[in-house]
């Protein structure tokens, strides 16, 4: 009997312990953080980060100073304008890590929608993710040159990925866009408009965006591919057909946490003023967009001299009227007017006489984008007289430079590095040098030192701009 009691007590203890453990396991579940998230649920964050972080923040703010749309008149922007500390490994650390964070997020979507993933028939989300991945990878290699890719995005599986050459990355970018077009062209069983912050679920517009990006990236390679113009022109008929197709993020809100990043940057820090180089080009052309681009100081436009402006957080120089009025202004990832400028340049390079028509259309659509009037008179009186023999390419790129003011400055930075047009006037270019690329991130220097290329931003150009590839 005593033995039976001992067995019963032991059995009850085990049962109570097991029940307690089961209960604790149930209590300890993290119900606010799902262990598995669908592709449609990840997509909004990937789109938001691509627009806000990749396109809308520091990369663009530095680009606008380097290509003299703006003059840096406070703090880090002054240093950029005066070419101080631009080789510093900490300068773009957050941007580098942000790009790989969003690419990791996009990779989760691609894994889920792969043939052996949990959503193998979700071609809609897969195609959009491929466009976003191509865009973010292109941004990474355009700014830094060599970058981890083949061994990247593996998490703990490889903490020290090798760096791939830019000449190896661009074929990957084109392949992703081609696959995106193929996936989005298949019958779509289900799509989720609320998850698509750009086109509201319209896969046909994502296809146009992919073709337009292909045209952009082909022209990016004009110094290293003698067929770049032909390839770009082959893409354009499938790209944007009007401004309604613009690849833009237009979901900002008039709140402190939801506003346009340029607006936030100006209101919080006021680092930038209107650059003298841009302003002088526009004044020389009697450009009516001056009135919609720039603020006035006591009734006058006062640009800041690039590279030598006084330090101020406002009140001395004109600033961007676009940004001042742009709390909910959309972030353009690529616009129809940019595509028309690409068409004009490519046709000019091929000797197609209709390049002037494309140039006029590009300018006209840009006037419309900014709500400016007088495009036809401007083209006839100011642009056409400058299209003289030997000056055509310069004027095409100068018009594009003017048109893509501020929030499209990243593309101007890329164009200048590729073509050398228009002339930059910052005196520090002659002493310190022009910033040809971004310094690698300190996080990479610390964790992946054996693979990070040794570069000097004032000396080493990226491959497509005529530089040597520096993979270790």
Secondary structure, DSSP 8 states (H G I E B T S, - for coil): -HHHHHHHHHHHHHHHHHHHHHHHHHHT--SSS-SS--HHHHHHHHHHHIIIIIITSHHHHHHHHHTTSEEE-SHHHHHHHTT-STT-TTTTHHHHHHHHHHHHHHHHHHHHTSTTSTTTT-HHHHHHHHHHHHHHHHHHHHHHSSEE-TT-S-GGG-SS--EE-HHHHHHHHHHHHHHHHHHHHS--S---GGG-TTTTT-HHHHHHHHHHHHHHHHHHTTTT-TTHHHHHHHHHTTS--SGGG-EEE----SSTTTS-HHHHHHHHT--EEEBHHHHHHHHHTT-TTHHHHB--BTTB---B-TTT----SSSSS--BHHHHT-TT--EEEE-HHHHHHHHHHHHHHTT-TTHHHHHHHHHHHHHHHHT---HHHHIIIIIGGG--TTTHHHHHHHHHHHHTTTTTHHHHHHHHHHH--S----THHHHT----S----HHHHHH-TTTS----TTT---GGGT------
